[in-house]
Amino acid sequence: MVKLWSLTALAVHAQDESVLLQMENVRKVHQREGNHAEAAANFAKDPQQGSIQSKIEEEKIREQEKASGALGADDCKTDNKRHPSCWEFKNLCNGWYTGGNSLVEIKVGKKEQCQAKCFATENCDYAVHVPTKGRCTLVSGGTADAKLCNGNRNANTYYASRIIAEESAESTAGKKEKIMAGLKSLAASSPKGFPVKFFKNEDVLKEVPLPPDDYPEQLKGLIWMDHAGYYAHTGKNPGVPDGVFGFGDLEFGALERNDNGGVVNVDTTGPAFQWFNSGKGYMFYNLLSSIGFSYRMNFTDNFNHCHIQPILDAGGFTPGPKTWFNKEVEVPREMLNFEMAYQSLYLNETACPRHLTKEIEACLGPLDPNIDPEEWKKSPCYQVKLDAGKCGKWKRITNFKEGAESNYFAFEIVDNNGQKREPYFSMAMNYIRSQASPVPADAQAMLHDVDGDKVKDADRSFIGVRPDGVREYGEQCDGNWECRSKCCTGFLRPTCGNC
């Protein structure tokens, strides 16, 4: 079971915390079936399937309701009794309910048909179905008490239950909170990852290594990932607690050139990947270290386009024992596709002035995840943020299986000479600082070699450092994060190897 949480960590970093709820449903189903391996394999193939599919089905239902004049979720807050949009049937008992008044008896084959007849009948509260006889009796009144059912085992009684939108939302939030608490508990069970270094945010240009001068322009400098839409447009606010990254981690992933571009491996827990000083930041670092999470970035079109391949070891959180479950997982491109498109306009200081305009300043701030998309498009800041995105060095594109797309922009905040690129550097620092919520006790529980005094400083963030370098094939290891292969396998003497 623990191993499935590692895949949940992938889901979180890949897109959105709502995926946690979908993964929890998968976990529960496969827990009952006793098929953990299949659960992990299915999720690795399509971590967003449940989430996206459910959204598509909900949209279809809304369209059907709109066409038929049916009620929506808001209408269910009023007393629109017995409408399918506001009510659902729940099983009361295996028996015949005797506590109310029979309205009518009809012939139907399936329980759904019997329930539909109840919905269509005024004052119907119960649908009693006898599948062996094809009978359906509609009943009104009484109390939904299973003790009021007789011993007729051939009958099944269902009662209409009000769907309350507010309760549903609270339930979803509760599940999300519970899952996050479970992840935090798992991360706090023991420190994972390289020793970490907390540094002043302004020193990111000194602490995160820059790539070599012979790298192409597209890969130079340090990049701020504006996931949340603090400065520019975002399709969705995923709430991922990472800030700045670069391609200067040569020890783990030096550029391998080819005729069309090249490939770079990026270690999310190494020295070229910055994390927020918050409980969420510590948790992500711990969990992603455990599964050896990294990105394989494949540049094509002379480095103007990039396909980003998330990679992890499905073996879970311990270096051993690992047998059938121990394998490297690449999320299939047709299921969840990450891309970047280079935007050379960012170098044009006429189109992209090196100062903060009044229009952008008035619109600074992350996108409200609860805002209605259509209402947001009516806001003046919507267009302002879209225009601001044109000055991003990269447009980050995420495509889902069913064709849905979510984009945000990534800005160069430090050039390859180590000089700040404004206004983006200041905007990145403002946002990263706003996300800090230091919890020294959590940091010491989840991370290695933590300086508690530095953790207390909200103007600090952290990276992973490698005092002993990257472990090669056959070398002993304590966890996936230490290996170049991101796979530490074995029982008595774990070593770096292939997943």
MARZA-513642 format. One record per residue (C-alpha): residue in one letter; x, y, z. Coordinates in steps of 0.05 Angstrom, whole numbers, plus 32768, in hexadecimal, padded with zeros to 4 digits. Layout:
<atoms>
aXYZ...
</atoms>
This chain:
<atoms>
m800080008000v803880308011k8051802A7FCAl801280487FADw801E80887FD3s805D80917FA9l803280957F6Bt800680C67F8Fa804380F27F96l804C80F07F4Ba800481057F42v800D81407F6Fh804B815A7F4Da8030814B7F08q7FF381757F0Bd7FC181817F43e7FB0816D7F8As7F6B81587F74v7F8D811B7F55l7F9A81047F9Cl7F5180F77FA5q7F4E80CE7F65m7F8C80A77F7Be7F6D80997FBFn7F30807A7F9Cv7F5E804E7F72r7F85803B7FB1k7F4680267FD6v7F2B7FFD7F9Ch7F6C7FD77F93q7F737FCE7FDEr7F317FA87FDDe7F477F807FA1g7F8C7F737FBCn7FAB7F897F7Bh7FDD7FBF7F8Da800B7FB27F51e7FD37FBC7F1Fa7FBD7FFB7F43a800380187F3Da800C80037EF5n7FC880207EE0f7FD680617F04a801B80677EE5k7FFC80607EA1d7FC780957EAEp7FCB80BC7EF0q7F9680ED7EDAq7F6480BB7EBCg7F3280BC7EF5s7F3881077EFFi7F30811A7EB6q7EFC80E57EA6s7ED180FB7EE1k7ED481437EC9i7EC0812F7E83e7E8581077E9De7E7081417EC9e7E7381707E8Ek7E4781417E64i7E14813E7E9Cr7E13818A7EA1e7E0881917E57q7DD0815E7E58e7DAF81817E93k7DB581C47E71a7D9581AA7E31s7D5B818A7E57g7D5181C37E87a7D6681977EC1l7D7E81B37F03g7DC781C17F13a7DEF81BE7F53d7DDA82037F69d7D9081F17F61c7D9A81B87F92k7DA481EA7FCAt7D5A81F97FC5d7D2181C97FD2n7D1C81A87F8Dk7D0781657FA8r7D0D81237F83h7D35813F7F48p7D6F81127F30s7D9E814E7F31c7D9281577F7Bw7D8281117F93e7DA180CC7F90f7D8A80877FA6k7DAC80617FDEn7DA180197FF3l7D7680138031c7D6E7FC88039n7D687F848019g7D1E7F7F8025w7CDC7FA1801Ay7CD27FE5803Ct7C917FE68063g7C9480298085g7C7180548051n7C3780558021s7C3980307FDEl7C2C805D7FA3v7C2F80307F67e7C4C7FED7F4Fi7C697FE57F0Ak7C927FB27EE2v7CDB7FC37ED6g7D197F987ECDk7D527FC27EEBk7D587FE67F2Ce7D6D80267F08q7D2B80257EE2c7D05801E7F24q7D2C80587F43a7D1F80837F05k7CD480767F0Dc7CD9808E7F54f7CFC80CE7F3Fa7CC480DA7F0Dt7C8C80CD7F3Fe7C7581047F6En7C8080F67FB8c7CA780B67FABd7CDB80A97FE2y7CEB805F7FDAa7CF480307F9Fv7CE97FE67FB0h7D057FB97F7Av7CFB7F6E7F73p7D2C7F5A7F3At7D157F127F37k7CCE7F277F28g7CDB7F687F04r7CB17F8E7F36c7CB87FD67F4Dt7C8F7FF57F85l7C93803F7F93v7C8980557FDCs7C7F80997FFDg7C8980B18045g7CA7808E8081t7CEE808F809Da7D2B8071807Bd7D34803A80AFa7D4C7FF6809Ak7D267FD880D5l7CE67FE980B0c7CF87FB78079n7CDA7F718078g7CFF7F30806Dn7CF27F2A8022r7D397F1D8009n7D237F217FC1a7D137F6B7FC9n7D427FA77FCDt7D2D7FEB7FE7y7D4F802C7FD3y7D4180707FF0a7D4980B57FD2s7D8080DE7FF4r7D8B81287FEBi7DCD813C7FCAi7DE8817A7FEDa7E1E819D7FC7e7E3D81BD8004e7E45817A8028s7E64815C7FEAa7E9781947FE6e7EA8818C8030s7EB081418027t7EE0814B7FEDa7F09817D8014g7F0A814D804Fk7F2481148024k7F5981418006e7F6F8158804Bk7F7181108063i7F9C80F98029m7FCC81338031a7FD28122807Bg7FE280DA8067l801880F18038k8035811E806Cs803680E6809Fl805880B8806Ca808D80ED805Ca809980FA80A6s80A680B080B4s80F080BB80A2p811B80EF807Dk812480E28033g815081027FFEf819381247FFBp81A981538033v818781968027k81A081DD8028f81748217803Df81898259801Ek817082A08017n814082A57FDCe816782DE7FBEd81A482B17FBBv818382807F8Bl81B0829D7F54k81EC82867F7Ce81D182447F97v81AF82247F5Bp81E582137F27l81E282337EE2p81ED82097EA3p822F820E7E7Cd823982477E4Ad823882177E0Fy81F082037E1Dp81BC821F7DECe819982607E00q8158823A7E0El817982147E48k81A0824D7E67g819082737EA6l816182617EDFi811782567ED4w80DC82687F01m809F823C7EF7d806382697F01h8033822F7F0Ea800382587F37g7FFC82917F06y801982C57F36y803582EE7EFDa801882D27EBDh7FDF82A67EA4t7FD6825F7EBEg7FA3822B7EA9k7FA0820E7EEFn7FBF821A7F33p7FDF81D87F47g7FFD81F17F87v804081CE7F7Cp807481E77FAFd80AF81EF7F80g80CC82307F65v810B82367F3Af813282027F13g816B82017EE0f819381D27EB4g81D481D97EDAd81D381977F00l820881787ED4e821981427F07f81D481237EFCg81BE813A7EB7a81EE81597E86l81D2816A7E41e81D781327E0Fr81D181527DCBn81B481327D8Cd81A581497D45n816281687D59g817281847D9Dg8185815C7DDBv8170813B7E1Cv817A81537E64n8167812D7EA3v814F815A7EDDd815281417F24t811981617F4Bt813D81557F8Dg8182816C7F78p81A681B07F7Ca818581CE7F3Ef813D81C97F58q812381F97F8Dw80EC81E77FC0f80C282147FEDn80CF82198037s808D81FA804Cg807181B98066k805881AA8021g809D81B88003y80BE81888035m808A81538027f809181577FDBy80DD81547FE0n80DA8116800Dl80A780F07FE3l80C681007FA0s810B80EC7FBBs80ED80AA7FD0i80D580987F8Ag811180B67F66f80E580E87F41s8108810B7F08y80F9812A7EC4r811681157E81m811381537E55n811781447E0Bf812581827DE2t811581837D98d810E81B77D60n815381D27D70f814181D97DBAn810182017DACh80D381C97DC4c80D7819B7DFFh80B2815C7E13i80B781507E5Fq80B481087E75p80A780FC7EC0i80CD80BE7ED8l80C980997F1Bd80DA80587F3Ba809980337F4Bg80BC800C7F82g80A5803A7FB9f80C880577FF5t80FC8025800Dp813B800D7FEAg81267FC57FF1p810C7F927FEAk80F67FA27FA3t80E37F6C7F72w80AA7F6E7F3Ff80957FB47F55n80D97FD37F4Bk80D97FF47F07e80E180387EE7v809F80567ED1e809680887E99v805280A97E98p8037809A7E51r803780D87E25e7FF180CB7E0Bm7FD680CB7E52l7FF981077E70n802481337E45f8053816A7E5Ee807381987E2Bm809781DB7E27a8098820B7DECy80D0823F7DE8q80BC82887DE1s80F582B37DC7l80CC82F37DD1y80E482F67E19l812683127E00n8103834D7DDFe810583857E13t80D483AF7DEBa809F837A7DEDc80B583627E31p80CD839E7E5Ar80FC83917E93h80CF83B27EC5l808B83A57EE4t805183C87EC1k801783E67EE7e7FE683B67EC5i800D83787EDBe801983947F20a7FCE839D7F2Ac7FC383547F17l7FFA83327F3Fg7FE682F67F67p7FD882AC7F5Cl7F9A82957F39d7F6082847F67p7F5682397F5Dn7F0C82417F6Ci7EFE82787F3Ad7ECC82697F03p7EF382647EC1e7EC0828C7E9Ae7EBE82C27ECFw7F0A82C57ED0k7F0C82D17E84k7EE183107E8Fs7F14832D7EBFp7F4483627EA3c7F7D833C7EC4y7F6F82FF7E99q7F8A83217E5Av7FC183457E81k7FDB83027E9Al7FD582E27E55d7FFF831A7E37a803183147E70g803982CB7E5Ek805482DD7E1Ac809482F47E3Dg809F82B17E5Dk80DC828C7E44w80B3824D7E40k806A823D7E39r805C81FF7E63i802681D37E45t800281997E65n7FD4816C7E3Cf7FA681377E59k7F8C80F77E3Be7F4981147E27g7F6681517E06a7F6181837E3Fe7F9B81B47E43s7FB881DE7E7Cn7FF0820F7E71y801C823E7E9Af805C82657E8Ca80A4825F7EA4f80D0829D7EA9e811C82A67EA7i812C82CA7EE8v817882C47EE4d81A082C67EA3n81DD829B7E96n820B82D27EAEg81EB82CD7EF3q81C7830F7EEBk817F831A7F02r814B83207ECBe811683517EE3p80DD83577EF1y80DA830B7EF2f810F83017F28s80EA832D7F59m80A7830F7F48a80C282C97F54m80E082DD7F97n809F82FE7FACy807782BF7F9Ci80A8828E7FBBr80AB82B87FFAs805F82B97FFEq805C826D7FFDa808C82638037s806F82458076p80AA8229809Ev809E81ED80CBp80E281DA80E9a80C8819B810Ad80AC818180C8a80EB819480A3q8116816C80D4a80E6813080CFm80E5812D8083l81298148806Ch817281378078d81A48165809Bv8175819E80A9d818D81DE80CAg815181F080F6d8165823980FEk8166824480B3v8124822080A9k8103825380D6d8114828B80A5a80D782948076d810582B68043r812882758035s811C82398008f814481FA7FFCi816681CB7FCBg818581867FD1v81D181807FD2r81FC81437FC4p823981427FF1d824C80FC7FD7g823781077F8Fv820980DB7F65r820E80907F70e821B80667F31y820480207F1Fg82197FEC7F51e8229801D7F89q820780177FCCc81CD80467FDAd819B80598010g8163806F7FE1n814F807C7F99w816480C57F9De81AE80B47FA3c81B2808E7F60r81BD80A97F1Bs818A80747F05k815B808C7F3Dc815380447F51c817180277F91t81607FDD7F93g81717FA07FBDf81647F868003l81A27F78802Cr81D07FA58004p81A97FD77FDAt81CE7FF17F9Cc81BF801F7F63g81A47FFB7F26n816F7FF97EF1c81267FFE7F04
</atoms>
